[in-house]
Amino acid sequence: MTLSELVRSYRAQVEAAEAVRAADRPGGRWTGHVVQRLRGDPHRAPSALFLGIASYVQPRDIVIDVGGRAGRHGLPLALRCKEVINVDPSPAMLARFKASAAEAGIANVQAIQSDWLSAAEIKGDIALVSSVTYFVPDIVPFIEKVAASARRRVIICMLRLPNPNDFAPYYESLHGKALPPVPGYREILPVLWEMGILPEIRIFPFDMHNEVLPDRGAAFKRVLTTAQFRGVDEARARTVLEEHFDELFAPITGGFTLRSNLDNREILVTWDTS
């Protein structure tokens, strides 16, 4: 499958399953526990990936955080630059973004509720895209618009093993059909090359922030709030997770984590647009 076909197939199956219990989730998929997991203390100790991102950011820069969600990278970057503009379609994520900014005393941020391709033209010095490309079927116009918005640099971050792919074997047990993987770096790099973009690629250890689950209950909650498990009877899903717990989770100091996290890496793909 092409990158676009992978994304469209993945989204079609997940969205069909979500529609079964959409009434249980007012506000859409990006709510509740998911929002909390994707936020972060702007003053926390920086990860290796964040320091890699920040190494390109200058104090007078305007950073556009494309699909910046609750501000996991955008808010700490705002402490190092002139302004961060978070463009995200989720009202719940942007509400958490603005609340976290206020709690941290960060005023140099702006939130725009829109998907990227529908957003009005925005210009900044840096355009950051973190863990978003997995879900973008029209990747070429998406990247073209990202590059056009950045006066100096584009930074795309993704996992070597995208987390949505962790649950594919269990999805088939619950839904009766295989789940296509979301595209990762193997699929996006050829797209960039065909566009004439030759990026720099940097690899960092996986950031375990918010991925240490203190007990089995938290581990179940982590999985049950993912798109692949929504729309499934919770009792049935818990039965499947209990049967495969040791395959999916690994014990670590402080509790558990997804087993795939132990071997994962964060990949930074970047190029100069100036």
C-alpha positions as CSV (number, residue, x, y, z in Angstrom):
1,M,0.0,0.0,0.0
2,T,1.0,3.6,-0.5
3,L,1.3,6.0,2.4
4,S,-2.1,7.6,1.6
5,E,-3.7,4.2,1.2
6,L,-2.4,3.0,4.6
7,V,-3.7,6.1,6.3
8,R,-7.1,6.0,4.6
9,S,-7.5,2.3,5.4
10,Y,-6.5,2.8,9.0
11,R,-8.8,5.8,9.5
12,A,-11.7,4.1,7.9
13,Q,-11.6,1.1,10.2
14,V,-10.9,3.0,13.4
15,E,-13.6,5.7,12.7
16,A,-16.1,3.0,11.9
17,A,-15.4,1.3,15.3
18,E,-15.5,4.7,17.1
19,A,-18.9,5.5,15.6
20,V,-20.4,2.6,17.5
21,R,-19.9,4.4,20.8
22,A,-19.6,8.0,19.8
23,A,-22.4,9.0,22.1
24,D,-20.2,7.9,25.1
25,R,-17.5,10.5,24.1
26,P,-18.9,14.0,23.9
27,G,-16.3,16.3,22.4
28,G,-14.7,13.7,20.2
29,R,-11.7,11.4,20.5
30,W,-9.3,13.8,22.0
31,T,-10.8,14.1,25.4
32,G,-10.4,13.0,29.0
33,H,-7.5,10.7,29.8
34,V,-6.1,11.1,26.3
35,V,-5.7,14.9,26.7
36,Q,-4.0,14.4,30.1
37,R,-1.6,11.9,28.6
38,L,-0.6,14.2,25.8
39,R,0.1,17.2,28.0
40,G,3.3,17.9,29.9
41,D,4.7,20.2,32.5
42,P,6.5,23.0,30.5
43,H,9.1,23.2,33.2
44,R,9.9,19.5,33.4
45,A,13.4,18.2,32.7
46,P,13.8,18.2,28.9
47,S,14.1,15.0,26.9
48,A,16.8,14.3,24.4
49,L,14.4,14.8,21.6
50,F,13.2,18.2,23.0
51,L,16.8,19.4,23.3
52,G,17.3,18.3,19.6
53,I,14.3,20.4,18.6
54,A,15.3,23.3,20.7
55,S,18.8,23.4,19.2
56,Y,17.2,24.8,16.1
57,V,15.1,27.5,17.8
58,Q,16.4,31.0,18.4
59,P,15.0,33.5,21.0
60,R,13.3,35.7,18.4
61,D,11.7,32.8,16.5
62,I,8.0,32.3,15.9
63,V,7.3,28.5,16.1
64,I,4.2,27.0,14.4
65,D,3.3,23.8,16.2
66,V,1.2,21.9,13.6
67,G,-1.2,19.6,15.4
68,G,0.4,20.7,18.7
69,R,-2.4,19.2,20.8
70,A,-2.0,20.0,24.5
71,G,1.5,21.6,24.1
72,R,3.8,18.8,25.1
73,H,6.6,20.4,23.0
74,G,5.1,23.8,22.2
75,L,4.8,25.1,25.7
76,P,8.4,24.4,26.8
77,L,9.5,25.9,23.4
78,A,7.6,29.0,24.3
79,L,10.0,29.5,27.2
80,R,12.8,29.7,24.6
81,C,11.4,31.7,21.7
82,K,9.3,34.8,20.9
83,E,5.9,33.0,20.2
84,V,4.4,29.6,19.7
85,I,1.3,29.2,17.5
86,N,-0.5,25.9,18.1
87,V,-2.8,24.9,15.2
88,D,-4.9,21.9,16.2
89,P,-8.5,20.8,15.3
90,S,-9.4,19.6,18.8
91,P,-11.2,22.0,21.2
92,A,-10.4,19.8,24.1
93,M,-6.7,19.7,23.3
94,L,-6.5,23.5,22.8
95,A,-8.4,24.1,26.1
96,R,-5.8,22.0,27.9
97,F,-3.1,23.9,26.0
98,K,-4.4,27.3,27.1
99,A,-5.0,26.1,30.7
100,S,-1.4,24.6,31.0
101,A,0.0,27.9,29.6
102,A,-1.9,29.9,32.2
103,E,-0.8,27.6,35.0
104,A,2.8,27.9,33.9
105,G,2.6,31.7,33.4
106,I,3.3,31.4,29.7
107,A,1.7,34.3,27.7
108,N,3.5,34.2,24.4
109,V,1.3,31.5,22.8
110,Q,-1.6,31.5,20.4
111,A,-4.1,28.7,19.8
112,I,-5.9,28.2,16.4
113,Q,-8.6,25.6,16.1
114,S,-8.3,24.1,12.7
115,D,-7.0,21.2,10.8
116,W,-3.7,22.2,9.0
117,L,-4.9,22.0,5.4
118,S,-8.0,24.2,6.2
119,A,-6.1,26.7,8.3
120,A,-5.5,30.2,7.0
121,E,-2.0,31.0,5.9
122,I,0.4,31.4,8.8
123,K,4.1,32.4,8.7
124,G,6.7,31.5,11.3
125,D,10.4,30.8,11.5
126,I,10.1,27.1,12.5
127,A,7.3,24.7,11.7
128,L,7.1,21.7,14.0
129,V,5.1,18.6,13.3
130,S,5.2,15.9,16.0
131,S,3.5,12.5,15.7
132,V,1.0,13.9,13.2
133,T,2.1,12.5,9.9
134,Y,0.8,9.0,10.9
135,F,-2.7,10.2,10.3
136,V,-2.4,12.4,7.2
137,P,-3.6,10.8,3.9
138,D,-2.8,13.9,1.7
139,I,0.8,14.0,2.8
140,V,2.3,16.0,-0.2
141,P,0.0,19.0,0.1
142,F,0.3,18.8,3.9
143,I,4.1,19.0,3.7
144,E,4.1,21.6,1.0
145,K,2.0,23.8,3.3
146,V,4.2,23.1,6.3
147,A,7.3,24.1,4.3
148,A,5.7,27.2,2.9
149,S,4.8,28.4,6.4
150,A,8.4,28.1,7.7
151,R,10.8,30.9,6.8
152,R,13.8,28.9,8.1
153,R,13.2,25.3,9.0
154,V,10.8,22.4,9.2
155,I,11.0,19.8,11.9
156,I,9.1,16.5,11.8
157,C,9.2,14.1,14.7
158,M,7.9,10.6,14.8
159,L,8.5,7.3,16.5
160,R,10.5,4.5,14.9
161,L,7.6,2.2,16.1
162,P,4.5,4.3,15.9
163,N,2.3,3.6,19.0
164,P,-0.9,3.1,17.0
165,N,0.8,0.0,15.6
166,D,1.3,-1.6,19.0
167,F,-2.3,-2.7,19.2
168,A,-2.9,-4.2,15.7
169,P,-2.8,-7.9,16.9
170,Y,-5.4,-7.2,19.6
171,Y,-7.6,-5.2,17.3
172,E,-8.1,-8.2,15.1
173,S,-9.1,-10.3,18.2
174,L,-11.7,-7.6,19.1
175,H,-13.0,-6.5,15.8
176,G,-12.6,-9.6,13.6
177,K,-10.4,-7.9,11.0
178,A,-6.8,-6.9,10.7
179,L,-5.8,-3.3,11.3
180,P,-3.5,-1.7,8.7
181,P,-0.4,-0.1,10.3
182,V,0.0,3.7,10.2
183,P,2.9,4.9,8.1
184,G,6.2,5.7,9.8
185,Y,9.6,7.0,8.7
186,R,10.0,4.2,6.1
187,E,7.0,5.5,4.2
188,I,7.5,9.3,4.7
189,L,11.2,9.5,3.7
190,P,10.6,8.4,0.1
191,V,7.8,11.0,-0.1
192,L,10.2,13.7,0.9
193,W,12.9,12.5,-1.5
194,E,10.4,12.5,-4.4
195,M,9.5,16.1,-3.4
196,G,13.2,17.0,-3.8
197,I,13.7,17.4,0.0
198,L,16.9,15.8,1.4
199,P,16.4,16.1,5.2
200,E,18.8,15.7,8.1
201,I,17.8,12.7,10.2
202,R,18.6,12.5,13.9
203,I,17.7,9.6,16.3
204,F,17.1,10.0,20.0
205,P,16.2,7.7,22.9
206,F,12.4,7.3,23.5
207,D,11.0,9.8,26.0
208,M,9.2,7.7,28.7
209,H,7.4,10.8,30.0
210,N,3.8,9.9,30.7
211,E,4.4,6.3,29.6
212,V,5.2,4.9,33.1
213,L,2.0,3.3,34.2
214,P,1.9,2.7,38.0
215,D,-0.3,-0.4,38.1
216,R,-2.3,-2.8,36.0
217,G,-5.4,-0.5,36.2
218,A,-3.4,2.4,34.7
219,A,-2.1,0.0,32.0
220,F,-5.6,-1.1,31.0
221,K,-6.7,2.6,31.0
222,R,-3.8,3.5,28.7
223,V,-4.9,1.0,26.1
224,L,-8.7,1.3,26.5
225,T,-8.5,5.0,25.6
226,T,-6.7,4.4,22.3
227,A,-8.6,4.6,19.1
228,Q,-8.2,0.9,18.3
229,F,-10.1,-0.1,21.5
230,R,-12.9,2.4,21.4
231,G,-16.2,1.0,20.2
232,V,-15.5,-2.3,21.9
233,D,-17.3,-3.6,25.0
234,E,-15.0,-2.8,27.9
235,A,-15.4,-6.1,29.7
236,R,-14.5,-8.0,26.5
237,A,-11.5,-5.7,25.9
238,R,-10.2,-6.2,29.5
239,T,-10.5,-10.0,29.0
240,V,-8.3,-9.8,25.9
241,L,-5.8,-7.5,27.7
242,E,-5.6,-9.9,30.6
243,E,-4.9,-12.8,28.3
244,H,-2.1,-10.9,26.5
245,F,-0.9,-8.6,29.3
246,D,2.7,-9.8,29.4
247,E,3.0,-9.5,25.6
248,L,1.8,-5.9,25.6
249,F,3.4,-4.5,28.8
250,A,6.8,-4.8,30.4
251,P,7.6,-4.2,34.1
252,I,9.8,-1.3,34.8
253,T,10.8,0.9,37.8
254,G,7.6,2.5,39.0
255,G,5.1,0.2,37.3
256,F,4.7,-0.9,33.7
257,T,5.1,0.5,30.2
258,L,4.2,-0.7,26.7
259,R,6.7,-3.3,25.8
260,S,7.4,-1.6,22.4
261,N,8.6,1.5,24.3
262,L,11.7,-0.4,25.5
263,D,13.1,-0.7,22.0
264,N,11.6,2.5,20.5
265,R,13.4,5.6,19.3
266,E,12.4,9.1,18.5
267,I,13.3,10.3,15.0
268,L,13.7,13.9,14.1
269,V,13.6,14.8,10.4
270,T,14.5,18.3,9.5
271,W,15.5,20.6,6.6
272,D,16.3,24.2,6.0
273,T,13.7,26.1,4.0
274,S,15.6,29.4,3.7
